[in-house]
């Protein structure tokens, strides 16, 4: 996808969806980290809200994800019930499908609930 075909960046009417937009890079030495400090989803059993920080770090192999599409992607989880560990894997799989990176790691760090804070990390390596 060329930068000119990005549909979400600069579009005030863009709505949350699970489509990650990408643009090209030739820089093989690049490493990208995206940090989201205001993520929310719901417990799949109780429906109670959960808050987390998310870090997505990857070594591109030709494509970079556009950040507004990431913001809109993450918003789709706001009312979804999902286990923390499954969230890390779901994000990993969606980013790998969009980017085909050399490597990628997703870390979700949830705030304490019931006295327990949960972090989960899911990784992908092409090798």
C-alpha positions in Angstrom: 0.0 0.0 0.0 1.5 3.3 -1.0 1.3 6.3 1.4 -1.2 7.9 -1.0 -3.6 5.0 -0.5 -3.9 5.5 3.3 -7.5 6.2 4.0 -7.6 6.8 7.8 -4.8 9.3 8.4 -6.2 12.8 8.2 -9.8 11.5 7.8 -12.0 12.9 10.5 -14.7 10.4 9.4 -12.6 7.3 9.9 -14.2 4.8 12.2 -12.8 2.0 14.3 -12.2 -1.3 12.5 -9.7 -4.1 12.4 -8.0 -3.1 9.2 -4.4 -2.1 9.8 -3.1 0.3 7.1 0.6 0.1 6.1 3.2 1.9 4.0 6.4 0.8 2.5 10.0 1.1 3.9 13.3 0.0 2.5 15.2 0.5 5.8 16.3 -3.0 6.9 17.8 -1.6 10.1 14.6 -0.1 11.4 12.9 -1.2 14.6 9.5 0.3 15.5 7.7 0.4 18.9 4.1 1.5 19.4 3.0 2.3 23.0 -0.7 2.6 24.0 -1.2 3.7 27.6 -5.0 4.0 27.5 -6.3 0.6 26.3 -9.5 -0.8 27.6 -11.5 -4.0 27.0 -13.9 -6.1 29.1 -13.7 -9.3 31.0 -15.3 -12.0 28.9 -17.1 -13.5 31.9 -18.2 -10.6 34.1 -18.2 -7.8 31.5 -16.3 -5.6 33.9 -13.9 -3.1 32.2 -10.1 -3.8 32.2 -7.4 -1.2 31.5 -4.0 -1.9 30.1 -0.9 -0.5 28.5 0.2 -2.2 25.3 3.5 -2.2 23.6 3.9 -3.5 20.0 7.5 -3.8 18.9 8.6 -5.1 15.5 11.4 -5.2 12.9 9.8 -4.5 9.5 10.5 -6.4 6.4 9.2 -3.8 4.0 6.0 -2.5 5.6 5.3 -0.1 8.5 1.9 0.2 10.2 0.3 3.6 10.1 -0.4 4.8 13.7 -4.0 6.2 13.2 -5.1 2.8 11.9 -3.5 1.3 15.0 -5.5 3.7 17.2 -8.8 2.8 15.4 -7.9 -0.9 15.5 -7.3 -0.9 19.3 -10.6 1.0 19.8 -12.5 -2.0 18.4 -11.7 -4.0 21.6 -13.3 -1.4 23.9 -16.5 -3.3 24.4 -15.2 -6.8 23.5 -14.8 -9.5 26.2 -11.4 -11.0 25.8 -8.9 -12.8 28.1 -5.7 -10.8 28.6 -3.6 -13.6 27.2 -5.8 -14.0 24.1 -5.6 -10.3 23.5 -1.8 -10.5 23.2 -2.0 -13.4 20.7 -4.9 -11.7 18.7 -2.9 -8.5 18.3 0.2 -10.4 17.3 -1.6 -12.4 14.7 -3.3 -9.4 13.2 -0.1 -7.4 13.0 1.9 -10.3 11.5 -0.8 -10.7 8.8 -0.7 -6.9 8.0 3.1 -6.5 8.1 4.8 -9.8 7.5 7.6 -8.5 9.7 11.0 -10.1 10.5 10.0 -10.2 14.1 7.3 -8.8 16.3 6.4 -8.8 20.1 3.2 -7.7 21.8 3.2 -7.0 25.5 -0.1 -6.3 27.3 0.2 -5.1 30.9 -3.2 -4.9 32.6 -3.9 -2.9 35.7 -4.5 -4.7 39.0 -8.0 -6.2 39.4 -8.8 -8.2 42.5 -5.2 -7.6 43.7 -3.6 -9.3 40.6 -2.0 -7.5 37.7 -1.6 -9.6 34.5 1.0 -9.1 31.8 1.2 -11.3 28.7 3.8 -11.3 25.9 3.3 -12.9 22.6 6.2 -13.1 20.0 6.7 -13.9 16.4 10.0 -14.6 14.6 10.1 -15.3 10.9 13.2 -17.6 11.3 
